[in-house]
Amino acid sequence: MNQQALPTSDQLKSLLRQGIFAVQQRDWEEAYEVLGEALDGYRQRGEKIPALVLSYYALALGMHTHKFKQAIEFCQSALATEPARVEHYANLAQLYVAAGFRRKAVEAISRGLDVDGTYPRLLQLRATLGWRRPPVIRSLSRDHWLNIFLGKVRHAINPPKLEVVTVKRSKKGTSAGPH
C-alpha cells in the first residue's frame, strides 16, 4: 500500500478476506504478510484493530514465525475483546497445538464448543487431538488400576459419542438429500 494515502475501509476488509483465505489454505507466509498489512493499515488510520484481524494475524504469526508466545497473547487479546466469537477459540487452540500445549488446546476447544457446539474447525481439532473422558474415580490418578478397570467397563457399557462432521457430495443425476 502507498504510504501517502491511507487505506480505505474496503481495502482493509479485502485484506482480511485474503488473509483468512490464506489461513484456510495453510499458506502461512501469505497470511502473515497480508494480515500484517491489514494490521498496519488500521494503525495508520488510527483505528482500533478489529479482534478478527488480530486473531487471524496471531495464528499466521505463530504458524509462520513460530513466535508462539506473542501469537498466543495476541489471540487471547482478541478473545478478551470478543469472547462470543468461536473463531478466536479455534485459532487459539491451533496455536496451542502447534506450540505443544495440548492441555491448553483442549481447554480452548472445550470453551469454544461451549459457545458453539457445532463449529467444524473446533470439532475437527477435537477429533485430531482425541478426547478423553475424566477418570471414573476422580480422586484417584488416571493410571490407577481401579480407574483403568472401571474405565474399560464404562467404555464397554457406554462408548463415547463421537461427533463426525461429514459433507455428502452428490453424483450427477442423484439426489443430494439424506439416503
C-alpha positions as CSV (number, residue, x, y, z in Angstrom):
1,M,0.0,0.0,0.0
2,N,1.1,3.5,-0.7
3,Q,2.4,5.2,2.4
4,Q,0.9,8.6,1.3
5,A,-2.7,7.5,1.1
6,L,-4.5,5.8,4.0
7,P,-6.0,2.5,3.1
8,T,-9.8,2.6,2.7
9,S,-12.1,0.5,4.9
10,D,-13.0,-1.6,1.8
11,Q,-9.2,-2.2,1.2
12,L,-8.8,-3.4,4.8
13,K,-11.8,-5.7,4.6
14,S,-10.4,-7.1,1.4
15,L,-7.1,-7.8,3.0
16,L,-8.8,-9.5,5.9
17,R,-10.7,-11.8,3.4
18,Q,-7.5,-12.6,1.6
19,G,-5.7,-13.3,4.9
20,I,-8.4,-15.6,6.1
21,F,-8.4,-17.4,2.7
22,A,-4.6,-17.9,3.0
23,V,-5.1,-19.3,6.6
24,Q,-7.7,-21.7,5.2
25,Q,-5.2,-22.8,2.6
26,R,-2.5,-23.1,5.2
27,D,-0.4,-20.6,3.3
28,W,1.1,-19.1,6.5
29,E,3.6,-16.8,4.8
30,E,0.9,-15.2,2.6
31,A,-1.5,-14.9,5.6
32,Y,1.2,-13.3,7.7
33,E,2.1,-10.8,5.1
34,V,-1.5,-9.9,4.1
35,L,-2.9,-9.7,7.6
36,G,0.2,-7.8,8.7
37,E,-0.6,-5.3,6.0
38,A,-4.2,-5.0,7.3
39,L,-2.9,-4.6,10.8
40,D,-0.6,-1.7,9.7
41,G,-3.5,-0.2,7.7
42,Y,-5.6,0.1,10.9
43,R,-2.7,1.5,12.8
44,Q,-2.1,4.1,10.0
45,R,-5.8,5.1,10.2
46,G,-5.5,5.4,14.0
47,E,-8.3,2.9,14.4
48,K,-8.6,0.1,16.9
49,I,-7.6,-3.2,15.3
50,P,-10.6,-5.5,15.0
51,A,-10.4,-8.6,17.0
52,L,-10.9,-10.8,14.0
53,V,-7.9,-9.3,12.3
54,L,-5.8,-9.7,15.4
55,S,-6.9,-13.3,15.9
56,Y,-6.1,-14.4,12.4
57,Y,-2.9,-12.4,12.4
58,A,-1.9,-14.1,15.6
59,L,-2.4,-17.5,14.0
60,A,-0.4,-16.6,10.9
61,L,2.3,-15.1,13.1
62,G,2.7,-18.2,15.2
63,M,2.5,-20.7,12.3
64,H,4.9,-18.7,10.1
65,T,7.5,-17.4,12.5
66,H,7.0,-19.8,15.4
67,K,6.7,-16.8,17.8
68,F,4.1,-18.7,19.8
69,K,4.2,-16.6,23.0
70,Q,3.5,-13.4,21.2
71,A,0.9,-15.1,18.9
72,I,-0.9,-16.6,21.9
73,E,-1.0,-13.2,23.6
74,F,-2.5,-11.5,20.5
75,C,-5.1,-14.3,20.2
76,Q,-6.0,-14.0,23.9
77,S,-6.4,-10.3,23.5
78,A,-8.8,-10.9,20.6
79,L,-10.7,-13.4,22.7
80,A,-11.0,-11.0,25.6
81,T,-12.5,-8.4,23.2
82,E,-15.0,-10.8,21.6
83,P,-15.5,-13.8,23.9
84,A,-18.6,-15.0,21.9
85,R,-16.7,-15.4,18.6
86,V,-15.9,-19.0,18.2
87,E,-13.1,-18.5,15.6
88,H,-10.9,-17.0,18.2
89,Y,-11.1,-20.2,20.3
90,A,-10.2,-22.2,17.2
91,N,-7.2,-20.0,16.4
92,L,-6.0,-20.1,20.0
93,A,-6.4,-23.9,20.1
94,Q,-4.5,-24.3,16.9
95,L,-1.7,-22.1,18.3
96,Y,-1.6,-24.2,21.5
97,V,-1.3,-27.4,19.5
98,A,1.5,-26.0,17.3
99,A,3.3,-24.8,20.5
100,G,3.0,-28.2,22.1
101,F,0.5,-27.2,24.8
102,R,-2.1,-30.0,24.4
103,R,-3.9,-29.4,27.7
104,K,-4.4,-25.7,27.0
105,A,-5.6,-26.6,23.4
106,V,-8.2,-29.0,24.9
107,E,-9.4,-26.2,27.3
108,A,-9.7,-23.7,24.4
109,I,-11.6,-26.2,22.3
110,S,-13.9,-27.0,25.2
111,R,-14.6,-23.3,25.9
112,G,-15.2,-22.7,22.2
113,L,-17.6,-25.6,21.9
114,D,-19.5,-24.1,24.9
115,V,-20.1,-21.1,22.7
116,D,-21.0,-23.1,19.5
117,G,-21.0,-26.8,19.8
118,T,-21.3,-27.3,16.0
119,Y,-18.3,-25.2,14.8
120,P,-16.5,-27.5,12.3
121,R,-12.9,-26.3,13.0
122,L,-13.2,-27.0,16.7
123,L,-14.8,-30.4,16.1
124,Q,-12.0,-31.2,13.7
125,L,-9.3,-30.1,16.2
126,R,-11.0,-32.1,18.9
127,A,-11.1,-35.2,16.7
128,T,-7.4,-34.7,15.8
129,L,-6.3,-34.4,19.4
130,G,-8.5,-37.1,20.7
131,W,-10.8,-36.7,23.6
132,R,-10.5,-38.4,27.0
133,R,-13.3,-38.7,29.5
134,P,-12.4,-37.9,33.0
135,P,-11.3,-40.8,35.3
136,V,-14.2,-42.7,36.8
137,I,-12.9,-42.1,40.3
138,R,-11.5,-38.5,40.1
139,S,-9.8,-38.7,43.4
140,L,-7.5,-41.5,42.1
141,S,-5.0,-40.9,39.3
142,R,-5.9,-41.8,35.8
143,D,-3.4,-44.7,35.7
144,H,-4.6,-46.3,39.0
145,W,-5.6,-49.9,38.3
146,L,-9.1,-49.3,39.6
147,N,-9.7,-46.3,37.2
148,I,-8.3,-48.4,34.3
149,F,-10.6,-51.3,35.1
150,L,-13.7,-49.1,35.7
151,G,-12.9,-47.1,32.6
152,K,-12.9,-50.2,30.4
153,V,-16.2,-51.3,32.0
154,R,-17.7,-47.8,31.4
155,H,-16.4,-47.9,27.8
156,A,-18.0,-51.3,27.1
157,I,-21.3,-50.2,28.6
158,N,-21.4,-46.7,27.3
159,P,-19.0,-46.0,24.5
160,P,-18.2,-42.3,23.9
161,K,-20.3,-40.5,21.4
162,L,-18.2,-39.2,18.6
163,E,-19.4,-36.2,16.6
164,V,-18.5,-36.7,13.0
165,V,-18.6,-33.8,10.6
166,T,-19.3,-35.1,7.1
167,V,-20.0,-33.5,3.8
168,K,-22.1,-35.5,1.4
169,R,-21.4,-34.9,-2.2
170,S,-24.0,-35.8,-4.8
171,K,-23.1,-37.5,-8.1
172,K,-24.7,-36.3,-11.3
173,G,-28.2,-37.4,-11.6
174,T,-28.6,-38.4,-7.9
175,S,-30.3,-36.6,-5.1
176,A,-28.1,-34.7,-2.5
177,G,-30.6,-35.3,0.2
178,P,-30.4,-37.9,3.0
179,H,-30.3,-41.6,1.9
